[in-house]
């Protein structure tokens, strides 16, 4: 018998609670479930005592456990859309895919794109793409959370939203990056509505691929657009949970298939956040909880006994 311990996050305690309720309805005995609202110290204690654990969080949360085989890490995704030179020249045909990859599901998922990378192309193409994406994202405005047309998730803690905005502004002070949504929308990045705080969608043009924001990811629709020489792109993208690759170049497609930085590869006009439940993007829970074994049994001859 295996007990299940769930530690809820500070901002969203409801998902693990719903998991508990679903398991109880399915017949799991209450004694097998533990629900532990606790701090980071309590979370570390649970991880050390558990035989197998899954850990969700930002880089600072998951890095200390990265080398523990008993802990399955679900950290930042750094998902990206990659365009070769030919598709970069036809970027208008893919604007919907670019915007959906960034903004669908409120931009809060690890499979939302936080980067759009162009492989080669003429000088100025990257900024042109970034400007168009910025204008599309700037049109997304806060709505009532119960509005079926709402596209942004609120931050219940306004201080957290302000800190996030200040964090981005501090990094924009480093030369080599420009927020193109600021001029497109006007006003500030962080707004309040009905007592809730929202961080408005943001598109950053990064002239410098090594800029601190070029590999950033946040809990709202945020994307940086980067242009690098075609031969360097797969070496420079870094860890990429989902990579949508827009290309008709068979050599580039093959290189993307062989790229160990990309966990799940989409070839063609598929948003990074398009999910097929038959193709898990971070492995399978069975592989973490169980050990694979080969099993073969000799078939016994059928018995003639009545």
N, C-alpha and C positions, 0 to 999 in steps of 0.2 A: 504494500500500500504506500502511496506517495501523497504527501501533503502539499498543498499549493499556498504559497504566501504571496500576497499582492501588496505593493507599496504604491499608493496613489501619488501623483504629482501635486504640487501646491496649487497650481492654477486650474487643474482639471481632474477632480477626484472621481468623476462620474463613470468614466469608462471601466476602470477596474471594479467598481461597485456593480455595474451592469454585468460584467463577466461573472462575478460571484453569483448574482441572481440567476443567470442563465444556467450555470453549472448546478445550482440547487434544483432548479426546475427539471434539469436533465437527470437528476437522481443522485448526484454526488452527496455524500453525507456531510452535514454542516461541520463536523469535527475535522474534516479534511481541508477546510478552507481557513485562511487567515488573512485579515485585512488590516494593514498596519500603517496608519497615517503617522509618519515620523520624519525626522530631519535627515541630513546627509549621513550623520553618524549612525543612525538607525538603519539607513539603507545599506551602508557598508557592512554592518553586522549581519543583515539578511543575506547579502551576497557571499560573505565568508562562510556562513553556515549552510547555505543551500548546496545540494549536489549539482544542480543545473540551474542556471539563471539566465534571464533575458534582461538587458539593460538598455533603456532609451534615454537619450540626453544629448547635450551639446558636446563639443570637443573636450572641454574641461572635465565634464562628468564621466565620459567613457574612456578617456585615454589611460587612466590608472589601471583599468581592467583589460586593456587590449591584449595582453599576453596570457590571460587566464583561459585555458581551454574549456573551463566549466561555465564561462560567461559568454553568451551570444550578444555581440555588440550591435546596437542599432543607433548609430550616431548621425552626424550630418551627412546628407546625400551628395551635395555638390553636383547635382544632375545638370546636364548641359545639352544644348543643341549645337551641332557642328555643321557648318556649311562649307562645301568646297568652293573653288573660285567660280565655277559656272553657276552653281545654285546661289552663291552670294550675289552674282550679277542679276539674278532673278528673284531677289529676296521678297519683292512685293507679292509674288505668288505664294509665299510661305508665311506671310504676316500673321494669319490666323493661327497657324501652328505655333509660331513664336509666342504670341500673346497668351494662348491657352496654356502652353507649357509653363509660363510664369505665373499666371493669375488664377487658373482653375483651382477649386477647393480652397479659395482664400489665400493661395500661395503658401500654405503652412506645412506642406508635406515634404518629406525628403526626396520625393520623386518630382517635385516641381523644379523647373529649371532655374538655377541661380546664375547661369552663365550662358551666353551665346558667343560662340567662337567661330570666326571666319578664317578659313585657310587660304591665304593669299588674296589676290584681287587688287584693284587699283587703290592708290592712296586716297583716303577719305571715305572709302566704302563702309568701313566699320562705323564711323560716326553717323553716316547717313542711315544705316540700319538702326543704330541706337536711337536716333531722333524719331524715327517712325514708331518704334516700340514704345518710346517714352510718351508720345502723343496718344497712342492707344491706351496705355496704362493710366495716363492722367485723366482719362474720361471716367474712370471707375471712382464712384463716390460712396461714402458711407450711407447705409440705409438701416432701418430698424432691423434688429436681428431676426425677427419673425417674418420679414418681407421676403417672399419667394424670389425676388429679384436681387436680394442682397448678395454681394460678391466679396465683401470684406468681413473678416472676423474681428471682433472687438477685443481689446485688452481690458479686463475688469479692473486692473490696477493701473491708473493713469501714470503713476511714477515709473512703472516698467516701460510704458510706451515712450515717455520722455527720455529715459536713459538710452533706449534703443536709438531714438532720433539723435541724441547727443553723441552717441558712439559713432554713428555714420558721419555726422558733421566733423568730428575730430579727425577721422580718416580722410575725409575730403580735403582737409587742409594740407595733406601730403600731395605734392605736385604729381600730375599724371592721370587724374581722374576728374570727371565733371558730371554733375547731376543734371541731366537733360529734362527730367520731369518737373523740376522746380519752376522753370520758365513756362512750361506748357500748362501747368495747372494754376500757378500763382499761389500765394499764401504759403503756409508752413506745412511741413511733412506730417506733424502730429496734430490731430484735431480732436475735439471732444463733442459728443452728441448724446443727449439724454443720459448724462452721467457716465458714459462709456468713452474710452479713448481708442482712437484708430490711428494706425500708422499707414499713411497713404502710399500706394504703389510707387516704386522708385526704379528708374532705369539709369544706370551709370555708364558713361563712355570711358573706357580705360585705354588711354594711349599706351600706358606702360603695363605689359602683361604681368609684371612682377609687383604691381601695386597691391597694398593690403586689401583693397576691396575686390580685386580680381578673383579672389578665391573665398569670398565671404558668402554667408548664408544666414537668413533671418526668418522669423516667424511671420512674414507678410510678403506680398508680391514684390520681390527684389531681384534685380538681374543686372549683371555687368556684361557689357559687350566688348569683346577683345578681338583684334585682328593681328594675326601672326603669319610669318611665311609658311607656305603650304607644307614644306618638309619638316616643320618643327611642331605642328599642332598636337599630334598625338603624344609627343614627348613632354609637352608643357601643360596639358590640361589637368594633370593630377588626378586624384581619386574621383571617380565619377560613378555614382550608383546607377543612373540611367543615362545613356547617351543616345539621343536621336541624331542620326547622321543623314544629312540630305546630300546625296551624291548620285551620279550615274557613272562615276569613275570606278571601274572594277578594282583597280589597284588600291584606291583609297578605301573602298568598302572592305576589301580583304584585309588591309592593314588595321582597320577599325575592329574587325572580327578577331584579330590576333592581339589587339591591344589589351594588356592585362589591367590597365587602369579603369576600364569600363566593365561594370558588373553585368548590366543588362543592356543589350544593344537593340535599338529600333532602327531599321533601315527604311527610309522613306518618310513621308509626311505624316508622322504619328507624334502627337504631343508626348512629352516625357511622362506625363501623369496618366496616360492611357494604360489601364491595368487589365491584364488577362489573369484571372485567378488560377489558371492552369500553369502559369509561368511565374512563380514567385521571384521577386526581385532581390531578395536577401536570403536565399536558401530556403530550405524546408525545415519545419519544426521537427519532423521525424529524425532528420539527420543530426540534430542537436541532442535529442533526448534518448536516442537509441543507437546501438552499434550494428552496422551492417554485417550480415553473415551469409555465406553461401550454404545452401542446404539441398541435399540430394538423397533420395531414398530409392532403394531397389524395389521394383514392383514385385510383390509376392504373387505366385501363381494362384489363380482362382481355385477355391476349394470345391470339390465335388460332393462334399457332405450335404445331406439334406438339411 
